[in-house]
Amino acid sequence: MNHKDLSNRLALVNQILADHNLEAETISPLAYDPSCPFPYNNFTYHISLTSPLTPQPFLPTNKPCVISPPQEGRVTSLIVRLSNPPADGITQTNGVQNEVAALYLARRSGGGILFPAVYDWRASVRNTAEEGWDMGWITQEFKPGVGLDELFDSLSSEEKRGVVGQVADAFAAIQRVRLPDGVTGYGGLNIAEEGDGKIVGGEMTTLQGGPWDDYASFWRAKLVSRLGEADGSLALGGWRENGVRERVEGFVTGELEGCLRGAGVDGTARVLTHGDVTTSNILIDPETLHLTGVIDFDFASIGHPAQEFLSSFHDPAEEGRMWEEALAKRGLLRPATIRGMETLELLGRLDELLAPFRLVHPVPLGKKTEEQVRRERMEAEERLVECLNTVGA
């Protein structure tokens, strides 16, 4: 699936380099398995250059949200990220702009050392002839190190605590980003095509529509989208049996807003969220145990402070306690201090239960017998009904 367009992707990477008068010594794919049955969200390549990188290849530029490489010429490699239009559930409208803008804001907030600098970018462009999208791309700073997931479990408790503290410092830079005046509501980020290229609101990478004026509208769109996924599943059939569909729709259209308000959720609180803060997206020097990078901002969005904790930080209990302590020490918002967090966690669970991956995606479904699908569907409905009972639907 992912390997069939390899030659075209490599040709595009080489063209990007040639357009900037750069020459590659090696081009190596990162986090790539040609046998993966699912389309990647993007394709990432590590480029080792034949000569040190300087600002000149990227000058002059009128692109907003870019940063020139250092003058000293110490940089000998960079990253090229290509968007992948066939990716499941990923919008292409402003996906490149969303990631570029999020990285720029995070760096400006004080995380410049850890968040990759963007040297140049091109938005995805709709290809009317082929009724699809041409690949967009980002050229950005290469961050050395290994994924934290490769060594975290082998660290002592003291070493883990030190690493978690560094992650909290990086998270602080993201959570404390000052949102531009042009970014209103909840949703993704975009970069204005005209004028001074200022950062404005846009579609999320993972949810069509938006930005939404209030938090309840965001949740309504999110749950309706999940119902749409359930509609497309032969196993789930849109939850139309046993009156489940009616209960979900009644909650989404009539009770959701009151549920949030009754829980004391602040429907106006907004922060930049990374959307996928996992140990695989955190790079570390295995010798010094110093963080070297926080990468993959393609799921970034403007959301309620709780959203980051609903989509990231799925850690075991011990690390969870360390994380809570690190956030508290830095005076950051965290689950214990976010009003209505229990209700928001329930909504997050409802979101997952409406369209369980194993009963929606054709790959895992194709590996099950009819009896397995029937049994898993029944169990999934029981969990969904239990969740609906809990939220008062």
Secondary structure, 3 states (H helix, E strand, C coil): CCCCCHHHHHHHHHHHHHHCCCCEEEEEEECCCCCCCCCCCEEEEEEEEEEEECCHHHCCCCCCCCCCCCCCCCEEEEEEEEECCCCCCCCCCCHHHHHHHHHHHHHHHHHCCCCCCEEEEECCEEECCCCEEECCEEEEECCCCEEHHHCHHHCCHHHHHHHHHHHHHHHHHHHCCCCCCCCCCEEEEEECCCCCCCEEEECCCCCCCCCECCHHHHHHHHHHHHHHHHHCCCCCHHHCCCCHHHHHHHHHHHHHHHHHHHCCCCCCCCEEECCCCCHHHEEECCCCCCEEEECCCCCCEEECHHHHHHHCCCCCHHHHHHHHHHHHHCCCCCHHHCCCHHHHHHHHHHHHHHCCHHHHCHHHHHCCCHHHHHHHHHHHHHHHHHHHHHHCC
